[in-house]
Amino acid sequence: MFVKLTDGTITRWINMDAVIQMRFDDDKHQTELFLLRENAGPTFVDESPEEVRTLMDVELERLSQIAKWTMGRQR
């Protein structure tokens, strides 16, 4: 699942399935995401962990509605 997150002025889609840990960095006032990729360093985003989870919940609901709609059309 991909979620759109920002880092300053850069907005990008992050594959949340590859995130193995996230923590808030008080010094930078950003959330640090640790991705499960070879040679991947930490990624910092402006959203708090709670905001990231909310965005993930919204995306899961959207995908669920698409799946329900698609299944309904196949019958």
CHARMM internal coordinates of N, CA and C (Angstrom, degrees):
IC EDIT
DIST 1 N 1 CA 1.4420
DIST 1 CA 1 C 1.5266
ANGL 1 N 1 CA 1 C 107.80
DIST 1 C 2 N 1.3053
ANGL 1 CA 1 C 2 N 115.72
DIHE 1 N 1 CA 1 C 2 N 133.29
DIST 2 N 2 CA 1.4615
ANGL 1 C 2 N 2 CA 121.63
DIHE 1 CA 1 C 2 N 2 CA 179.50
DIST 2 CA 2 C 1.5252
ANGL 2 N 2 CA 2 C 110.23
DIHE 1 C 2 N 2 CA 2 C -104.83
DIST 2 C 3 N 1.3236
ANGL 2 CA 2 C 3 N 116.41
DIHE 2 N 2 CA 2 C 3 N 137.78
DIST 3 N 3 CA 1.4605
ANGL 2 C 3 N 3 CA 123.22
DIHE 2 CA 2 C 3 N 3 CA 178.70
DIST 3 CA 3 C 1.5254
ANGL 3 N 3 CA 3 C 107.59
DIHE 2 C 3 N 3 CA 3 C -127.58
DIST 3 C 4 N 1.3404
ANGL 3 CA 3 C 4 N 116.14
DIHE 3 N 3 CA 3 C 4 N 136.77
DIST 4 N 4 CA 1.4639
ANGL 3 C 4 N 4 CA 121.01
DIHE 3 CA 3 C 4 N 4 CA 179.72
DIST 4 CA 4 C 1.5273
ANGL 4 N 4 CA 4 C 109.53
DIHE 3 C 4 N 4 CA 4 C -83.21
DIST 4 C 5 N 1.3414
ANGL 4 CA 4 C 5 N 116.26
DIHE 4 N 4 CA 4 C 5 N 120.28
DIST 5 N 5 CA 1.4594
ANGL 4 C 5 N 5 CA 122.66
DIHE 4 CA 4 C 5 N 5 CA -178.84
DIST 5 CA 5 C 1.5187
ANGL 5 N 5 CA 5 C 109.03
DIHE 4 C 5 N 5 CA 5 C -129.43
DIST 5 C 6 N 1.3399
ANGL 5 CA 5 C 6 N 115.71
DIHE 5 N 5 CA 5 C 6 N 158.91
DIST 6 N 6 CA 1.4583
ANGL 5 C 6 N 6 CA 120.14
DIHE 5 CA 5 C 6 N 6 CA -178.09
DIST 6 CA 6 C 1.5237
ANGL 6 N 6 CA 6 C 111.27
DIHE 5 C 6 N 6 CA 6 C -118.17
DIST 6 C 7 N 1.3309
ANGL 6 CA 6 C 7 N 113.93
DIHE 6 N 6 CA 6 C 7 N 151.63
DIST 7 N 7 CA 1.4543
ANGL 6 C 7 N 7 CA 122.29
DIHE 6 CA 6 C 7 N 7 CA 173.35
DIST 7 CA 7 C 1.5188
ANGL 7 N 7 CA 7 C 105.59
DIHE 6 C 7 N 7 CA 7 C -134.45
DIST 7 C 8 N 1.3032
ANGL 7 CA 7 C 8 N 116.30
DIHE 7 N 7 CA 7 C 8 N 94.11
DIST 8 N 8 CA 1.4658
ANGL 7 C 8 N 8 CA 120.38
DIHE 7 CA 7 C 8 N 8 CA -175.43
DIST 8 CA 8 C 1.5160
ANGL 8 N 8 CA 8 C 109.57
DIHE 7 C 8 N 8 CA 8 C 69.52
DIST 8 C 9 N 1.3116
ANGL 8 CA 8 C 9 N 116.51
DIHE 8 N 8 CA 8 C 9 N -112.44
DIST 9 N 9 CA 1.4690
ANGL 8 C 9 N 9 CA 119.79
DIHE 8 CA 8 C 9 N 9 CA -179.65
DIST 9 CA 9 C 1.5251
ANGL 9 N 9 CA 9 C 112.12
DIHE 8 C 9 N 9 CA 9 C -101.57
DIST 9 C 10 N 1.3301
ANGL 9 CA 9 C 10 N 117.43
DIHE 9 N 9 CA 9 C 10 N -2.94
DIST 10 N 10 CA 1.4658
ANGL 9 C 10 N 10 CA 121.66
DIHE 9 CA 9 C 10 N 10 CA -178.43
DIST 10 CA 10 C 1.5223
ANGL 10 N 10 CA 10 C 109.42
DIHE 9 C 10 N 10 CA 10 C -95.28
DIST 10 C 11 N 1.3248
ANGL 10 CA 10 C 11 N 115.70
DIHE 10 N 10 CA 10 C 11 N 125.55
DIST 11 N 11 CA 1.4621
ANGL 10 C 11 N 11 CA 121.40
DIHE 10 CA 10 C 11 N 11 CA 174.64
DIST 11 CA 11 C 1.5152
ANGL 11 N 11 CA 11 C 107.67
DIHE 10 C 11 N 11 CA 11 C -111.09
DIST 11 C 12 N 1.3253
ANGL 11 CA 11 C 12 N 115.55
DIHE 11 N 11 CA 11 C 12 N 132.75
DIST 12 N 12 CA 1.4586
ANGL 11 C 12 N 12 CA 118.77
DIHE 11 CA 11 C 12 N 12 CA -179.84
DIST 12 CA 12 C 1.5198
ANGL 12 N 12 CA 12 C 110.31
DIHE 11 C 12 N 12 CA 12 C -147.35
DIST 12 C 13 N 1.3230
ANGL 12 CA 12 C 13 N 114.76
DIHE 12 N 12 CA 12 C 13 N 160.66
DIST 13 N 13 CA 1.4575
ANGL 12 C 13 N 13 CA 121.93
DIHE 12 CA 12 C 13 N 13 CA 177.12
DIST 13 CA 13 C 1.5254
ANGL 13 N 13 CA 13 C 108.03
DIHE 12 C 13 N 13 CA 13 C -89.73
DIST 13 C 14 N 1.3342
ANGL 13 CA 13 C 14 N 116.10
DIHE 13 N 13 CA 13 C 14 N 127.33
DIST 14 N 14 CA 1.4593
ANGL 13 C 14 N 14 CA 121.92
DIHE 13 CA 13 C 14 N 14 CA 179.77
DIST 14 CA 14 C 1.5241
ANGL 14 N 14 CA 14 C 108.19
DIHE 13 C 14 N 14 CA 14 C -110.54
DIST 14 C 15 N 1.3169
ANGL 14 CA 14 C 15 N 116.36
DIHE 14 N 14 CA 14 C 15 N 131.95
DIST 15 N 15 CA 1.4588
ANGL 14 C 15 N 15 CA 121.54
DIHE 14 CA 14 C 15 N 15 CA 175.72
DIST 15 CA 15 C 1.5231
ANGL 15 N 15 CA 15 C 107.91
DIHE 14 C 15 N 15 CA 15 C -77.86
DIST 15 C 16 N 1.3274
ANGL 15 CA 15 C 16 N 116.85
DIHE 15 N 15 CA 15 C 16 N 102.25
DIST 16 N 16 CA 1.4595
ANGL 15 C 16 N 16 CA 121.06
DIHE 15 CA 15 C 16 N 16 CA -175.32
DIST 16 CA 16 C 1.5267
ANGL 16 N 16 CA 16 C 112.15
DIHE 15 C 16 N 16 CA 16 C -71.33
DIST 16 C 17 N 1.3301
ANGL 16 CA 16 C 17 N 117.63
DIHE 16 N 16 CA 16 C 17 N -17.19
DIST 17 N 17 CA 1.4607
ANGL 16 C 17 N 17 CA 120.20
DIHE 16 CA 16 C 17 N 17 CA 175.31
DIST 17 CA 17 C 1.5252
ANGL 17 N 17 CA 17 C 111.07
DIHE 16 C 17 N 17 CA 17 C -68.14
DIST 17 C 18 N 1.3251
ANGL 17 CA 17 C 18 N 117.34
DIHE 17 N 17 CA 17 C 18 N -21.17
DIST 18 N 18 CA 1.4673
ANGL 17 C 18 N 18 CA 122.15
DIHE 17 CA 17 C 18 N 18 CA -179.63
DIST 18 CA 18 C 1.5236
ANGL 18 N 18 CA 18 C 112.80
DIHE 17 C 18 N 18 CA 18 C -92.30
DIST 18 C 19 N 1.3343
ANGL 18 CA 18 C 19 N 117.84
DIHE 18 N 18 CA 18 C 19 N -4.90
DIST 19 N 19 CA 1.4683
ANGL 18 C 19 N 19 CA 121.21
DIHE 18 CA 18 C 19 N 19 CA -179.36
DIST 19 CA 19 C 1.5225
ANGL 19 N 19 CA 19 C 108.67
DIHE 18 C 19 N 19 CA 19 C -82.35
DIST 19 C 20 N 1.3345
ANGL 19 CA 19 C 20 N 115.89
DIHE 19 N 19 CA 19 C 20 N 120.70
DIST 20 N 20 CA 1.4637
ANGL 19 C 20 N 20 CA 119.37
DIHE 19 CA 19 C 20 N 20 CA -179.92
DIST 20 CA 20 C 1.5237
ANGL 20 N 20 CA 20 C 112.50
DIHE 19 C 20 N 20 CA 20 C -100.66
DIST 20 C 21 N 1.3362
ANGL 20 CA 20 C 21 N 116.42
DIHE 20 N 20 CA 20 C 21 N -16.69
DIST 21 N 21 CA 1.4656
ANGL 20 C 21 N 21 CA 120.36
DIHE 20 CA 20 C 21 N 21 CA 178.51
DIST 21 CA 21 C 1.5190
ANGL 21 N 21 CA 21 C 108.40
DIHE 20 C 21 N 21 CA 21 C -161.39
DIST 21 C 22 N 1.3306
ANGL 21 CA 21 C 22 N 116.11
DIHE 21 N 21 CA 21 C 22 N 146.17
DIST 22 N 22 CA 1.4548
ANGL 21 C 22 N 22 CA 119.66
DIHE 21 CA 21 C 22 N 22 CA 170.84
DIST 22 CA 22 C 1.5187
ANGL 22 N 22 CA 22 C 108.37
DIHE 21 C 22 N 22 CA 22 C -141.04
DIST 22 C 23 N 1.3158
ANGL 22 CA 22 C 23 N 114.68
DIHE 22 N 22 CA 22 C 23 N 143.29
DIST 23 N 23 CA 1.4692
ANGL 22 C 23 N 23 CA 119.80
DIHE 22 CA 22 C 23 N 23 CA 179.79
DIST 23 CA 23 C 1.5231
ANGL 23 N 23 CA 23 C 108.27
DIHE 22 C 23 N 23 CA 23 C -148.17
DIST 23 C 24 N 1.3121
ANGL 23 CA 23 C 24 N 114.94
DIHE 23 N 23 CA 23 C 24 N 151.16
DIST 24 N 24 CA 1.4567
ANGL 23 C 24 N 24 CA 120.33
DIHE 23 CA 23 C 24 N 24 CA 179.28
DIST 24 CA 24 C 1.5141
ANGL 24 N 24 CA 24 C 109.25
DIHE 23 C 24 N 24 CA 24 C -84.77
DIST 24 C 25 N 1.3175
ANGL 24 CA 24 C 25 N 116.85
DIHE 24 N 24 CA 24 C 25 N 132.52
DIST 25 N 25 CA 1.4635
ANGL 24 C 25 N 25 CA 123.75
DIHE 24 CA 24 C 25 N 25 CA 178.18
DIST 25 CA 25 C 1.5271
ANGL 25 N 25 CA 25 C 107.36
DIHE 24 C 25 N 25 CA 25 C -101.83
DIST 25 C 26 N 1.3339
ANGL 25 CA 25 C 26 N 116.34
DIHE 25 N 25 CA 25 C 26 N 105.85
DIST 26 N 26 CA 1.4647
ANGL 25 C 26 N 26 CA 120.89
DIHE 25 CA 25 C 26 N 26 CA -176.97
DIST 26 CA 26 C 1.5217
ANGL 26 N 26 CA 26 C 112.92
DIHE 25 C 26 N 26 CA 26 C -62.02
DIST 26 C 27 N 1.3254
ANGL 26 CA 26 C 27 N 116.89
DIHE 26 N 26 CA 26 C 27 N -35.13
DIST 27 N 27 CA 1.4651
ANGL 26 C 27 N 27 CA 119.84
DIHE 26 CA 26 C 27 N 27 CA -178.92
DIST 27 CA 27 C 1.5155
ANGL 27 N 27 CA 27 C 112.15
DIHE 26 C 27 N 27 CA 27 C -66.02
DIST 27 C 28 N 1.3038
ANGL 27 CA 27 C 28 N 117.00
DIHE 27 N 27 CA 27 C 28 N -41.83
DIST 28 N 28 CA 1.4660
ANGL 27 C 28 N 28 CA 121.39
DIHE 27 CA 27 C 28 N 28 CA -177.97
DIST 28 CA 28 C 1.5215
ANGL 28 N 28 CA 28 C 112.73
DIHE 27 C 28 N 28 CA 28 C -92.70
DIST 28 C 29 N 1.3306
ANGL 28 CA 28 C 29 N 117.34
DIHE 28 N 28 CA 28 C 29 N -10.70
DIST 29 N 29 CA 1.4641
ANGL 28 C 29 N 29 CA 122.74
DIHE 28 CA 28 C 29 N 29 CA -176.19
DIST 29 CA 29 C 1.5254
ANGL 29 N 29 CA 29 C 110.31
DIHE 28 C 29 N 29 CA 29 C 55.60
DIST 29 C 30 N 1.3168
ANGL 29 CA 29 C 30 N 115.12
DIHE 29 N 29 CA 29 C 30 N 40.74
DIST 30 N 30 CA 1.4562
ANGL 29 C 30 N 30 CA 122.12
DIHE 29 CA 29 C 30 N 30 CA 178.83
DIST 30 CA 30 C 1.5177
ANGL 30 N 30 CA 30 C 108.78
DIHE 29 C 30 N 30 CA 30 C -137.83
DIST 30 C 31 N 1.3387
ANGL 30 CA 30 C 31 N 115.14
DIHE 30 N 30 CA 30 C 31 N 163.26
DIST 31 N 31 CA 1.4524
ANGL 30 C 31 N 31 CA 120.70
DIHE 30 CA 30 C 31 N 31 CA 174.64
DIST 31 CA 31 C 1.5175
ANGL 31 N 31 CA 31 C 108.72
DIHE 30 C 31 N 31 CA 31 C -96.23
DIST 31 C 32 N 1.3112
ANGL 31 CA 31 C 32 N 114.98
DIHE 31 N 31 CA 31 C 32 N 133.18
DIST 32 N 32 CA 1.4547
ANGL 31 C 32 N 32 CA 120.60
DIHE 31 CA 31 C 32 N 32 CA 178.74
DIST 32 CA 32 C 1.5282
ANGL 32 N 32 CA 32 C 108.54
DIHE 31 C 32 N 32 CA 32 C -98.03
DIST 32 C 33 N 1.3274
ANGL 32 CA 32 C 33 N 116.52
DIHE 32 N 32 CA 32 C 33 N 122.64
DIST 33 N 33 CA 1.4557
ANGL 32 C 33 N 33 CA 122.21
DIHE 32 CA 32 C 33 N 33 CA 178.79
DIST 33 CA 33 C 1.5215
ANGL 33 N 33 CA 33 C 108.85
DIHE 32 C 33 N 33 CA 33 C -104.69
DIST 33 C 34 N 1.3127
ANGL 33 CA 33 C 34 N 116.49
DIHE 33 N 33 CA 33 C 34 N 131.06
DIST 34 N 34 CA 1.4610
ANGL 33 C 34 N 34 CA 121.50
DIHE 33 CA 33 C 34 N 34 CA 175.32
DIST 34 CA 34 C 1.5196
ANGL 34 N 34 CA 34 C 107.03
DIHE 33 C 34 N 34 CA 34 C -104.66
DIST 34 C 35 N 1.3365
ANGL 34 CA 34 C 35 N 115.83
DIHE 34 N 34 CA 34 C 35 N 119.07
DIST 35 N 35 CA 1.4530
ANGL 34 C 35 N 35 CA 121.43
DIHE 34 CA 34 C 35 N 35 CA -175.28
DIST 35 CA 35 C 1.5194
ANGL 35 N 35 CA 35 C 111.28
DIHE 34 C 35 N 35 CA 35 C -99.66
DIST 35 C 36 N 1.3122
ANGL 35 CA 35 C 36 N 115.39
DIHE 35 N 35 CA 35 C 36 N 144.52
DIST 36 N 36 CA 1.4495
ANGL 35 C 36 N 36 CA 122.34
DIHE 35 CA 35 C 36 N 36 CA 178.32
DIST 36 CA 36 C 1.5242
ANGL 36 N 36 CA 36 C 108.40
DIHE 35 C 36 N 36 CA 36 C -86.75
DIST 36 C 37 N 1.3062
ANGL 36 CA 36 C 37 N 115.05
DIHE 36 N 36 CA 36 C 37 N 81.71
DIST 37 N 37 CA 1.4626
ANGL 36 C 37 N 37 CA 122.26
DIHE 36 CA 36 C 37 N 37 CA 178.35
DIST 37 CA 37 C 1.5100
ANGL 37 N 37 CA 37 C 107.57
DIHE 36 C 37 N 37 CA 37 C -147.43
DIST 37 C 38 N 1.3012
ANGL 37 CA 37 C 38 N 115.71
DIHE 37 N 37 CA 37 C 38 N 150.51
DIST 38 N 38 CA 1.4478
ANGL 37 C 38 N 38 CA 119.36
DIHE 37 CA 37 C 38 N 38 CA 175.67
DIST 38 CA 38 C 1.5221
ANGL 38 N 38 CA 38 C 109.60
DIHE 37 C 38 N 38 CA 38 C -66.25
DIST 38 C 39 N 1.2939
ANGL 38 CA 38 C 39 N 117.10
DIHE 38 N 38 CA 38 C 39 N 135.52
DIST 39 N 39 CA 1.4694
ANGL 38 C 39 N 39 CA 123.13
DIHE 38 CA 38 C 39 N 39 CA 178.51
DIST 39 CA 39 C 1.5308
ANGL 39 N 39 CA 39 C 113.32
DIHE 38 C 39 N 39 CA 39 C 61.60
DIST 39 C 40 N 1.2998
ANGL 39 CA 39 C 40 N 118.03
DIHE 39 N 39 CA 39 C 40 N 22.57
DIST 40 N 40 CA 1.4647
ANGL 39 C 40 N 40 CA 120.15
DIHE 39 CA 39 C 40 N 40 CA -179.95
DIST 40 CA 40 C 1.5187
ANGL 40 N 40 CA 40 C 109.22
DIHE 39 C 40 N 40 CA 40 C -89.63
DIST 40 C 41 N 1.3045
ANGL 40 CA 40 C 41 N 115.18
DIHE 40 N 40 CA 40 C 41 N 124.07
DIST 41 N 41 CA 1.4524
ANGL 40 C 41 N 41 CA 119.85
DIHE 40 CA 40 C 41 N 41 CA 173.72
DIST 41 CA 41 C 1.5109
ANGL 41 N 41 CA 41 C 109.02
DIHE 40 C 41 N 41 CA 41 C -87.59
DIST 41 C 42 N 1.3148
ANGL 41 CA 41 C 42 N 118.19
DIHE 41 N 41 CA 41 C 42 N 174.59
DIST 42 N 42 CA 1.4631
ANGL 41 C 42 N 42 CA 119.42
DIHE 41 CA 41 C 42 N 42 CA 177.93
DIST 42 CA 42 C 1.5322
ANGL 42 N 42 CA 42 C 110.64
DIHE 41 C 42 N 42 CA 42 C -65.51
DIST 42 C 43 N 1.3133
ANGL 42 CA 42 C 43 N 115.32
DIHE 42 N 42 CA 42 C 43 N 148.32
DIST 43 N 43 CA 1.4583
ANGL 42 C 43 N 43 CA 122.64
DIHE 42 CA 42 C 43 N 43 CA 177.46
DIST 43 CA 43 C 1.5195
ANGL 43 N 43 CA 43 C 107.66
DIHE 42 C 43 N 43 CA 43 C -114.31
DIST 43 C 44 N 1.3188
ANGL 43 CA 43 C 44 N 117.62
DIHE 43 N 43 CA 43 C 44 N 130.86
DIST 44 N 44 CA 1.4549
ANGL 43 C 44 N 44 CA 121.40
DIHE 43 CA 43 C 44 N 44 CA 179.94
DIST 44 CA 44 C 1.5228
ANGL 44 N 44 CA 44 C 109.70
DIHE 43 C 44 N 44 CA 44 C -104.56
DIST 44 C 45 N 1.3400
ANGL 44 CA 44 C 45 N 116.07
DIHE 44 N 44 CA 44 C 45 N 136.72
DIST 45 N 45 CA 1.4614
ANGL 44 C 45 N 45 CA 121.70
DIHE 44 CA 44 C 45 N 45 CA 176.85
DIST 45 CA 45 C 1.5221
ANGL 45 N 45 CA 45 C 108.66
DIHE 44 C 45 N 45 CA 45 C -131.21
DIST 45 C 46 N 1.3190
ANGL 45 CA 45 C 46 N 116.65
DIHE 45 N 45 CA 45 C 46 N 156.65
DIST 46 N 46 CA 1.4626
ANGL 45 C 46 N 46 CA 121.04
DIHE 45 CA 45 C 46 N 46 CA -176.17
DIST 46 CA 46 C 1.5271
ANGL 46 N 46 CA 46 C 113.18
DIHE 45 C 46 N 46 CA 46 C -76.57
DIST 46 C 47 N 1.3292
ANGL 46 CA 46 C 47 N 117.93
DIHE 46 N 46 CA 46 C 47 N -23.25
DIST 47 N 47 CA 1.4565
ANGL 46 C 47 N 47 CA 120.94
DIHE 46 CA 46 C 47 N 47 CA -177.24
DIST 47 CA 47 C 1.5258
ANGL 47 N 47 CA 47 C 110.81
DIHE 46 C 47 N 47 CA 47 C -73.36
DIST 47 C 48 N 1.3300
ANGL 47 CA 47 C 48 N 115.78
DIHE 47 N 47 CA 47 C 48 N 146.61
DIST 48 N 48 CA 1.4646
ANGL 47 C 48 N 48 CA 120.99
DIHE 47 CA 47 C 48 N 48 CA 176.41
DIST 48 CA 48 C 1.5336
ANGL 48 N 48 CA 48 C 108.17
DIHE 47 C 48 N 48 CA 48 C -75.19
DIST 48 C 49 N 1.3518
ANGL 48 CA 48 C 49 N 117.86
DIHE 48 N 48 CA 48 C 49 N 163.34
DIST 49 N 49 CA 1.4635
ANGL 48 C 49 N 49 CA 119.23
DIHE 48 CA 48 C 49 N 49 CA 176.93
DIST 49 CA 49 C 1.5358
ANGL 49 N 49 CA 49 C 112.25
DIHE 48 C 49 N 49 CA 49 C -56.20
DIST 49 C 50 N 1.3250
ANGL 49 CA 49 C 50 N 117.35
DIHE 49 N 49 CA 49 C 50 N -36.39
DIST 50 N 50 CA 1.4610
ANGL 49 C 50 N 50 CA 120.65
DIHE 49 CA 49 C 50 N 50 CA 178.86
DIST 50 CA 50 C 1.5362
ANGL 50 N 50 CA 50 C 110.88
DIHE 49 C 50 N 50 CA 50 C -65.07
DIST 50 C 51 N 1.3380
ANGL 50 CA 50 C 51 N 116.27
DIHE 50 N 50 CA 50 C 51 N -40.94
DIST 51 N 51 CA 1.4684
ANGL 50 C 51 N 51 CA 119.90
DIHE 50 CA 50 C 51 N 51 CA 178.35
DIST 51 CA 51 C 1.5261
ANGL 51 N 51 CA 51 C 110.43
DIHE 50 C 51 N 51 CA 51 C -66.55
DIST 51 C 52 N 1.3230
ANGL 51 CA 51 C 52 N 117.10
DIHE 51 N 51 CA 51 C 52 N -38.26
DIST 52 N 52 CA 1.4584
ANGL 51 C 52 N 52 CA 120.49
DIHE 51 CA 51 C 52 N 52 CA 177.97
DIST 52 CA 52 C 1.5270
ANGL 52 N 52 CA 52 C 109.45
DIHE 51 C 52 N 52 CA 52 C -62.84
DIST 52 C 53 N 1.3212
ANGL 52 CA 52 C 53 N 117.04
DIHE 52 N 52 CA 52 C 53 N -44.77
DIST 53 N 53 CA 1.4708
ANGL 52 C 53 N 53 CA 120.53
DIHE 52 CA 52 C 53 N 53 CA 179.15
DIST 53 CA 53 C 1.5270
ANGL 53 N 53 CA 53 C 110.95
DIHE 52 C 53 N 53 CA 53 C -63.26
DIST 53 C 54 N 1.3197
ANGL 53 CA 53 C 54 N 117.69
DIHE 53 N 53 CA 53 C 54 N -39.69
DIST 54 N 54 CA 1.4628
ANGL 53 C 54 N 54 CA 120.93
DIHE 53 CA 53 C 54 N 54 CA 177.86
DIST 54 CA 54 C 1.5260
ANGL 54 N 54 CA 54 C 110.39
DIHE 53 C 54 N 54 CA 54 C -63.35
DIST 54 C 55 N 1.3218
ANGL 54 CA 54 C 55 N 117.25
DIHE 54 N 54 CA 54 C 55 N -43.83
DIST 55 N 55 CA 1.4622
ANGL 54 C 55 N 55 CA 120.47
DIHE 54 CA 54 C 55 N 55 CA 177.42
DIST 55 CA 55 C 1.5278
ANGL 55 N 55 CA 55 C 110.94
DIHE 54 C 55 N 55 CA 55 C -62.58
DIST 55 C 56 N 1.3233
ANGL 55 CA 55 C 56 N 117.32
DIHE 55 N 55 CA 55 C 56 N -37.30
DIST 56 N 56 CA 1.4598
ANGL 55 C 56 N 56 CA 120.60
DIHE 55 CA 55 C 56 N 56 CA 176.94
DIST 56 CA 56 C 1.5225
ANGL 56 N 56 CA 56 C 110.98
DIHE 55 C 56 N 56 CA 56 C -65.63
DIST 56 C 57 N 1.3405
ANGL 56 CA 56 C 57 N 116.60
DIHE 56 N 56 CA 56 C 57 N -41.41
DIST 57 N 57 CA 1.4654
ANGL 56 C 57 N 57 CA 120.32
DIHE 56 CA 56 C 57 N 57 CA 178.11
DIST 57 CA 57 C 1.5196
ANGL 57 N 57 CA 57 C 111.35
DIHE 56 C 57 N 57 CA 57 C -62.19
DIST 57 C 58 N 1.3263
ANGL 57 CA 57 C 58 N 117.03
DIHE 57 N 57 CA 57 C 58 N -41.94
DIST 58 N 58 CA 1.4595
ANGL 57 C 58 N 58 CA 121.73
DIHE 57 CA 57 C 58 N 58 CA 179.03
DIST 58 CA 58 C 1.5261
ANGL 58 N 58 CA 58 C 110.06
DIHE 57 C 58 N 58 CA 58 C -62.92
DIST 58 C 59 N 1.3255
ANGL 58 CA 58 C 59 N 116.43
DIHE 58 N 58 CA 58 C 59 N -43.58
DIST 59 N 59 CA 1.4700
ANGL 58 C 59 N 59 CA 120.27
DIHE 58 CA 58 C 59 N 59 CA -179.98
DIST 59 CA 59 C 1.5261
ANGL 59 N 59 CA 59 C 111.12
DIHE 58 C 59 N 59 CA 59 C -66.74
DIST 59 C 60 N 1.3354
ANGL 59 CA 59 C 60 N 117.24
DIHE 59 N 59 CA 59 C 60 N -39.62
DIST 60 N 60 CA 1.4653
ANGL 59 C 60 N 60 CA 119.94
DIHE 59 CA 59 C 60 N 60 CA 176.44
DIST 60 CA 60 C 1.5212
ANGL 60 N 60 CA 60 C 111.44
DIHE 59 C 60 N 60 CA 60 C -61.94
DIST 60 C 61 N 1.3159
ANGL 60 CA 60 C 61 N 117.11
DIHE 60 N 60 CA 60 C 61 N -41.56
DIST 61 N 61 CA 1.4661
ANGL 60 C 61 N 61 CA 121.02
DIHE 60 CA 60 C 61 N 61 CA 178.11
DIST 61 CA 61 C 1.5240
ANGL 61 N 61 CA 61 C 110.54
DIHE 60 C 61 N 61 CA 61 C -64.02
DIST 61 C 62 N 1.3211
ANGL 61 CA 61 C 62 N 116.73
DIHE 61 N 61 CA 61 C 62 N -42.14
DIST 62 N 62 CA 1.4631
ANGL 61 C 62 N 62 CA 120.45
DIHE 61 CA 61 C 62 N 62 CA 179.21
DIST 62 CA 62 C 1.5274
ANGL 62 N 62 CA 62 C 110.48
DIHE 61 C 62 N 62 CA 62 C -62.09
DIST 62 C 63 N 1.3315
ANGL 62 CA 62 C 63 N 116.61
DIHE 62 N 62 CA 62 C 63 N -45.18
DIST 63 N 63 CA 1.4641
ANGL 62 C 63 N 63 CA 120.66
DIHE 62 CA 62 C 63 N 63 CA 178.87
DIST 63 CA 63 C 1.5257
ANGL 63 N 63 CA 63 C 111.64
DIHE 62 C 63 N 63 CA 63 C -65.10
DIST 63 C 64 N 1.3195
ANGL 63 CA 63 C 64 N 116.73
DIHE 63 N 63 CA 63 C 64 N -36.46
DIST 64 N 64 CA 1.4531
ANGL 63 C 64 N 64 CA 121.28
DIHE 63 CA 63 C 64 N 64 CA 177.38
DIST 64 CA 64 C 1.5289
ANGL 64 N 64 CA 64 C 111.08
DIHE 63 C 64 N 64 CA 64 C -64.23
DIST 64 C 65 N 1.3389
ANGL 64 CA 64 C 65 N 116.63
DIHE 64 N 64 CA 64 C 65 N -42.96
DIST 65 N 65 CA 1.4627
ANGL 64 C 65 N 65 CA 120.52
DIHE 64 CA 64 C 65 N 65 CA 178.71
DIST 65 CA 65 C 1.5235
ANGL 65 N 65 CA 65 C 111.15
DIHE 64 C 65 N 65 CA 65 C -64.77
DIST 65 C 66 N 1.3239
ANGL 65 CA 65 C 66 N 117.22
DIHE 65 N 65 CA 65 C 66 N -38.48
DIST 66 N 66 CA 1.4654
ANGL 65 C 66 N 66 CA 120.89
DIHE 65 CA 65 C 66 N 66 CA 177.65
DIST 66 CA 66 C 1.5293
ANGL 66 N 66 CA 66 C 109.73
DIHE 65 C 66 N 66 CA 66 C -63.57
DIST 66 C 67 N 1.3451
ANGL 66 CA 66 C 67 N 116.51
DIHE 66 N 66 CA 66 C 67 N -44.01
DIST 67 N 67 CA 1.4605
ANGL 66 C 67 N 67 CA 120.20
DIHE 66 CA 66 C 67 N 67 CA 179.85
DIST 67 CA 67 C 1.5250
ANGL 67 N 67 CA 67 C 111.11
DIHE 66 C 67 N 67 CA 67 C -62.99
DIST 67 C 68 N 1.3339
ANGL 67 CA 67 C 68 N 117.59
DIHE 67 N 67 CA 67 C 68 N -42.19
DIST 68 N 68 CA 1.4732
ANGL 67 C 68 N 68 CA 121.09
DIHE 67 CA 67 C 68 N 68 CA 178.23
DIST 68 CA 68 C 1.5252
ANGL 68 N 68 CA 68 C 110.31
DIHE 67 C 68 N 68 CA 68 C -63.42
DIST 68 C 69 N 1.3099
ANGL 68 CA 68 C 69 N 117.05
DIHE 68 N 68 CA 68 C 69 N -43.75
DIST 69 N 69 CA 1.4594
ANGL 68 C 69 N 69 CA 121.80
DIHE 68 CA 68 C 69 N 69 CA -179.70
DIST 69 CA 69 C 1.5234
ANGL 69 N 69 CA 69 C 110.07
DIHE 68 C 69 N 69 CA 69 C -63.79
DIST 69 C 70 N 1.3338
ANGL 69 CA 69 C 70 N 116.69
DIHE 69 N 69 CA 69 C 70 N -43.34
DIST 70 N 70 CA 1.4661
ANGL 69 C 70 N 70 CA 121.48
DIHE 69 CA 69 C 70 N 70 CA 179.69
DIST 70 CA 70 C 1.5131
ANGL 70 N 70 CA 70 C 111.36
DIHE 69 C 70 N 70 CA 70 C -64.57
DIST 70 C 71 N 1.3188
ANGL 70 CA 70 C 71 N 117.46
DIHE 70 N 70 CA 70 C 71 N -42.91
DIST 71 N 71 CA 1.4671
ANGL 70 C 71 N 71 CA 121.11
DIHE 70 CA 70 C 71 N 71 CA 179.17
DIST 71 CA 71 C 1.5211
ANGL 71 N 71 CA 71 C 110.77
DIHE 70 C 71 N 71 CA 71 C -64.94
DIST 71 C 72 N 1.3136
ANGL 71 CA 71 C 72 N 117.53
DIHE 71 N 71 CA 71 C 72 N -36.54
DIST 72 N 72 CA 1.4671
ANGL 71 C 72 N 72 CA 122.06
DIHE 71 CA 71 C 72 N 72 CA 178.89
DIST 72 CA 72 C 1.5154
ANGL 72 N 72 CA 72 C 111.93
DIHE 71 C 72 N 72 CA 72 C -66.13
DIST 72 C 73 N 1.3115
ANGL 72 CA 72 C 73 N 117.06
DIHE 72 N 72 CA 72 C 73 N -34.03
DIST 73 N 73 CA 1.4692
ANGL 72 C 73 N 73 CA 121.44
DIHE 72 CA 72 C 73 N 73 CA -178.73
DIST 73 CA 73 C 1.5252
ANGL 73 N 73 CA 73 C 112.09
DIHE 72 C 73 N 73 CA 73 C -77.37
DIST 73 C 74 N 1.3467
ANGL 73 CA 73 C 74 N 116.70
DIHE 73 N 73 CA 73 C 74 N -22.88
DIST 74 N 74 CA 1.4614
ANGL 73 C 74 N 74 CA 119.65
DIHE 73 CA 73 C 74 N 74 CA -178.16
DIST 74 CA 74 C 1.5106
ANGL 74 N 74 CA 74 C 112.51
DIHE 73 C 74 N 74 CA 74 C -78.64
DIST 74 C 75 N 1.2921
ANGL 74 CA 74 C 75 N 118.84
DIHE 74 N 74 CA 74 C 75 N -14.99
DIST 75 N 75 CA 1.4761
ANGL 74 C 75 N 75 CA 121.73
DIHE 74 CA 74 C 75 N 75 CA -177.67
DIST 75 CA 75 C 1.4776
ANGL 75 N 75 CA 75 C 112.19
DIHE 74 C 75 N 75 CA 75 C -81.29
END
COOR INIT
IC SEED 1 N 1 CA 1 C
IC BUILD
